[in-house]
Amino acid sequence: MFIIIFTNYKTENYKAFVAEMNNNVIGLVAISVTNSFVRVVKYCRIMALVVDENYRNIQIGKKLMAH
């Protein structure tokens, strides 16, 4: 099984990574990177994590989160 993960959308504060297999989108993770209100650090918020139900339990979500 060959899975491609690539950045589909990217701005300074938002990114989306897409998992694709055989030219079909099978998963997506979208994140928001923001400055902390209290500290001088950035943090990441997961806005969406979706895996096609036909491709679950084969670690697609884990691979997306690793990016």
Residue pairs with C-beta under 8 A, 6 or more apart in sequence:
1 21
1 58
2 21
3 19
3 20
3 21
3 26
3 60
3 63
4 19
4 20
4 21
5 17
5 18
5 19
5 20
5 63
5 64
5 67
6 17
6 18
6 20
7 15
7 16
7 17
7 18
8 16
8 17
8 18
8 28
9 15
9 16
9 30
10 16
12 33
13 32
13 33
13 34
14 30
14 31
14 32
14 33
14 47
15 30
15 31
15 33
16 28
16 29
16 30
16 31
17 28
17 29
17 30
17 64
17 67
18 25
18 27
18 28
19 25
19 26
19 27
19 28
19 51
19 60
19 63
19 64
20 26
21 55
24 52
25 52
26 51
26 52
26 54
26 55
26 60
27 50
27 51
27 52
27 55
27 60
27 61
27 64
28 48
28 49
28 50
28 64
29 46
29 48
29 49
29 50
29 61
29 64
29 65
29 67
30 46
30 47
30 48
30 49
31 44
31 45
31 46
31 47
32 44
32 45
32 47
33 42
33 43
33 44
33 45
34 42
34 43
34 45
35 41
35 42
36 42
36 43
49 61
49 64
49 65
51 60
51 61
51 64
